[in-house]
Amino acid sequence: MQNNNLTKELFSNIKTTGALTFSSSFLVDKMLSQVDFSNAKFLVELGGGNGVITHQILKRMRPDAKLVVFEVNKTFCDILDRINDPRIQVVCDSAEILPDVLAQNAGAADAIISSLPFSLIPKPVRINIYKACANGIGEKGTFVQIAYSIFLRGEFKQHFGKVKTGFTLLNLPPAFVYTCINQ
Ligand SMILES: C[S@@+](CC[C@H](N)C(=O)[O-])C[C@H]1O[C@@H](n2cnc3c(N)ncnc32)[C@H](O)[C@@H]1O
C-alpha cells in the first residue's frame, strides 16, 4: 500500500490513531537518540503504524536483538508483517497485553518505544499500560514516548522514577519526547 493510502488510513481512524500524519524523520531521530542500542537485546514498540519508527529501530538494533511491535490496526499490522527481518515479531493486538508478551520473552525490555495516542485512550486503560511499561523496563530499561501534549508528563511522573522532557518543532504538529526511567 502506498504512503498516501496509509496516511488516509491514519486519518480515517483518527479516534484510535490520534494523528493526521506519521512521525517526521526529525522526531524519530530525536526519540531514538534516547535509546542505548549498543546494549539493548530486547526492545518493544507500541503503536507501530506504517513502520516509520520500526524501520529506524531495526536499522539501529544489534544483530542479536529482538523487537516486538504492538499495533491494533489490521491494515498497519499487514504492512508491519511484510517487514523481512528475523528480529521482528508483530503482535496485532493492544499494548494492554504487554505483560503477557514480556512474560513469554526476556521478562523485561531494555527499551519500550511508544507512539501510542495516550490522550485518546481511556484513563483506566492507559494507567494499566503505564504500569505495564514501568514494570516492563525494570531497573535498567528506558521508556520513550512521543506525544503532542504536555499533560502526559504529570501522569508519567506518577509511574516512573524520572521523566525527562524534550521537544521538537520539526514535526506536524510539534511534539514532545518523554524519556522515562525507574532509577
Ligand atoms: C500516532 S500513531 C503512530 C504511528 C507511527 N508509529 C508514527 O510514529 O507515525 C499511533 C498508532 O498506535 C496504534 N494504537 C492505538 N491504540 C493502540 C493500542 N492500544 N495498542 C497498540 N497500538 C495502538 C494506532 O493504530 C496507530 O497506528
The ligand as an SDF file (V2000), in Angstrom:
LIG
                    3D

 27 29  0  0  0  0  0  0  0  0999 V2000
    0.1350    8.3060   16.4190 C   0  0  0  0  0  0  0  0  0  0  0  0
    0.0490    6.7500   15.5130 S   0  0  0  0  0  0  0  0  0  0  0  0
    1.8090    6.4490   15.3630 C   0  0  0  0  0  0  0  0  0  0  0  0
    2.1570    5.6950   14.1220 C   0  0  0  0  0  0  0  0  0  0  0  0
    3.6620    5.6290   13.8360 C   0  0  0  0  0  0  0  0  0  0  0  0
    4.3570    4.8320   14.8110 N   0  0  0  0  0  0  0  0  0  0  0  0
    4.2480    7.0310   13.8200 C   0  0  0  0  0  0  0  0  0  0  0  0
    5.0130    7.3810   14.7390 O   0  0  0  0  0  0  0  0  0  0  0  0
    3.9300    7.7900   12.9070 O   0  0  0  0  0  0  0  0  0  0  0  0
   -0.4400    5.6530   16.8430 C   0  0  0  0  0  0  0  0  0  0  0  0
   -0.5470    4.1770   16.4510 C   0  0  0  0  0  0  0  0  0  0  0  0
   -0.9110    3.4260   17.6190 O   0  0  0  0  0  0  0  0  0  0  0  0
   -1.8910    2.4440   17.2660 C   0  0  0  0  0  0  0  0  0  0  0  0
   -2.6350    2.1220   18.5050 N   0  0  0  0  0  0  0  0  0  0  0  0
   -3.6190    2.8340   19.1080 C   0  0  0  0  0  0  0  0  0  0  0  0
   -4.0050    2.2470   20.2540 N   0  0  0  0  0  0  0  0  0  0  0  0
   -3.2280    1.1370   20.4040 C   0  0  0  0  0  0  0  0  0  0  0  0
   -3.1420    0.1180   21.3930 C   0  0  0  0  0  0  0  0  0  0  0  0
   -3.9230    0.1260   22.4760 N   0  0  0  0  0  0  0  0  0  0  0  0
   -2.2290   -0.8700   21.2240 N   0  0  0  0  0  0  0  0  0  0  0  0
   -1.4290   -0.9040   20.1180 C   0  0  0  0  0  0  0  0  0  0  0  0
   -1.4600    0.0370   19.1400 N   0  0  0  0  0  0  0  0  0  0  0  0
   -2.3530    1.0390   19.2660 C   0  0  0  0  0  0  0  0  0  0  0  0
   -2.7210    3.1380   16.1860 C   0  0  0  0  0  0  0  0  0  0  0  0
   -3.4360    2.2250   15.3920 O   0  0  0  0  0  0  0  0  0  0  0  0
   -1.6280    3.9020   15.4180 C   0  0  0  0  0  0  0  0  0  0  0  0
   -1.0830    3.1140   14.3710 O   0  0  0  0  0  0  0  0  0  0  0  0
  1  2  1  0
  2  3  1  0
  2 10  1  0
  3  4  1  0
  4  5  1  0
  5  6  1  0
  5  7  1  0
  7  8  2  0
  7  9  1  0
 10 11  1  0
 11 12  1  0
 11 26  1  0
 12 13  1  0
 13 14  1  0
 13 24  1  0
 14 15  1  0
 14 23  1  0
 15 16  2  0
 16 17  1  0
 17 18  1  0
 17 23  2  0
 18 19  1  0
 18 20  2  0
 20 21  1  0
 21 22  2  0
 22 23  1  0
 24 25  1  0
 24 26  1  0
 26 27  1  0
M  CHG  2   2   1   9  -1
M  END
$$$$
